[in-house]
Amino acid sequence: MFRSIVIKEIDVKTALTHSGLPDIDYSLNPYIGCQHGCIYCYARLYTRIDEIRSKWGRVVYVKRNIAEILADEVKRFQPGVVGLSTITDPYQPVEAEYRLTRRLLETLLKNGFKVSIQTKNTLIKRDLDLLSRYKDKVDVGYTITCFDKRTVAL
């Protein structure tokens, strides 16, 4: 089924947010909302924007200036582990056009930060060169969903 997606560009004042998650010092989300629109996703409950919450999977805000903001913040923040992204997929389809995730990764890794990535999109393969170069500073979690219970062994 084809869904119409609304993309809105916004500017932000901050990039890194202190995280309350175990083993994650900061969270970094280049997008608000997610085109995947997974019905099981917890992120919908944590977004503060009514439009995104009510139209989950159909509206995505792009933080167009986040790479520039992050470039300044990495000079002031203590290096640590960054969750990229904690409430959206950093490799959702809109990333193919905006390439924010790639730019954020480059900035973080060159400045001594470690990165933890969660995705379900094969677009992550685009950045394998970067992820391989910094393999000691990156971990990747990949979500695989299926409809057939027989394919899931627990």
Order of alpha helices (4+ residues) and beta strands (2+ residues): beta-beta-beta-beta-alpha-alpha-beta-alpha-beta-alpha-alpha-beta-alpha-beta
